[in-house]
Amino acid sequence: MGRAIRPNTIVVVEDEADLRSLAATLFEEAELRVQEFERADEAWNYMRSRPEEIAILFTDVNTPGDLDGFTLGQRCAEHWPWVRVIVTSGRQPPRRPDDAVTFLPKPWRPLDLLRAAEYRASDRA
């Protein structure tokens, strides 16, 4: 019998390279695997190919391409309820996120991001 895969990958979606790198570094220091994407549609394709590995999605609302980060977060929450979804933006989201999505306003501090991830983790445990 195969053993269950424990989700341990953080997907970071941010078009600003410095912020993407900062978020990735914070999660890597917590000994989690990180996959970084500039575009939400690229992240969606990655996540669809291995949803059982994803623990957290951290995405900016405004990303280049056909899919925005808010929609990515909503899709993720609908398809994979175990994934913790954190959406960030310098503006209010285009619509109210559902209860499965945490909104983290920019500018966020590193501790705020880690707390949001921890909150989502304890919420889903």
C-alpha positions in Angstrom: 0.0 0.0 0.0 1.3 3.5 -0.8 1.7 6.0 1.9 0.0 9.3 1.8 1.9 12.3 0.6 2.0 15.1 3.1 1.7 18.5 1.4 4.9 20.5 1.9 5.1 22.8 -1.0 4.4 26.6 -0.9 3.4 28.2 -4.2 4.4 31.8 -4.4 2.8 34.0 -7.2 4.1 37.5 -7.4 5.1 39.6 -10.4 7.5 41.8 -8.4 10.7 39.7 -8.3 11.9 41.2 -5.0 8.7 40.5 -3.1 8.5 37.0 -4.7 12.1 36.3 -3.5 11.4 37.6 0.0 8.3 35.5 0.4 10.1 32.4 -0.9 13.1 32.9 1.4 10.8 33.2 4.4 9.1 29.9 3.6 12.4 28.2 2.8 13.8 29.2 6.2 10.8 27.4 7.7 12.2 24.3 5.8 9.4 24.2 3.2 9.7 23.6 -0.5 8.9 26.7 -2.6 7.8 27.0 -6.2 7.9 30.6 -7.5 5.8 32.0 -10.3 5.4 35.4 -11.9 2.0 34.5 -13.5 -1.1 33.0 -11.9 -1.8 30.8 -15.0 1.6 29.2 -14.7 1.0 28.5 -11.1 -2.4 27.0 -11.8 -0.9 24.6 -14.4 1.8 23.5 -11.9 -0.8 23.1 -9.1 -3.1 21.0 -11.3 -0.3 18.6 -12.0 0.5 17.9 -8.4 -2.2 19.2 -6.0 -1.4 16.6 -3.3 2.0 18.3 -2.7 0.6 21.9 -2.2 0.3 23.1 1.4 0.0 26.9 0.9 -0.7 29.2 -2.0 0.5 32.8 -1.5 -0.5 35.0 -4.4 -0.7 38.6 -5.4 -4.0 39.7 -6.8 -2.5 41.5 -9.8 -0.5 39.2 -11.9 0.2 39.3 -15.7 -1.6 36.8 -18.0 -5.1 35.6 -18.4 -5.7 34.6 -14.7 -5.5 37.0 -11.8 -4.3 35.9 -8.3 -7.7 36.4 -6.7 -9.3 34.0 -9.1 -6.4 31.6 -8.7 -7.0 31.6 -4.9 -10.7 31.0 -5.3 -10.2 28.1 -7.7 -7.6 26.6 -5.4 -9.9 26.8 -2.4 -12.7 25.2 -4.4 -10.7 22.3 -5.8 -8.3 21.5 -3.0 -9.7 22.5 0.4 -6.6 21.4 2.3 -4.5 24.1 0.6 -4.2 27.2 2.7 -4.8 30.3 0.5 -3.3 33.7 1.2 -4.0 36.5 -1.2 -2.2 39.9 -1.1 -2.6 43.3 -2.7 -1.9 46.9 -2.2 -5.6 47.5 -2.9 -8.8 46.0 -1.6 -9.6 42.8 -3.4 -12.1 43.1 -6.3 -14.6 41.1 -4.2 -14.8 39.8 -0.7 -12.8 36.6 -0.4 -14.6 33.6 1.0 -13.8 32.1 4.4 -11.2 29.7 2.8 -9.1 32.6 1.7 -7.0 34.9 3.9 -6.4 38.5 2.6 -3.1 40.1 3.6 -2.8 43.8 2.6 0.4 45.2 1.1 2.8 46.3 2.3 3.1 43.2 4.5 5.8 42.6 7.0 7.6 39.2 7.0 6.1 38.4 10.4 2.6 39.1 9.1 3.1 36.7 6.2 4.3 33.9 8.5 1.4 34.5 11.0 -1.1 34.4 8.1 0.4 31.1 7.0 0.4 29.7 10.5 -3.2 30.8 11.1 -4.3 29.1 7.9 -2.4 26.0 9.0 -4.0 25.8 12.4 -7.4 26.6 10.8 -7.1 23.6 8.4 -5.6 21.1 10.9 
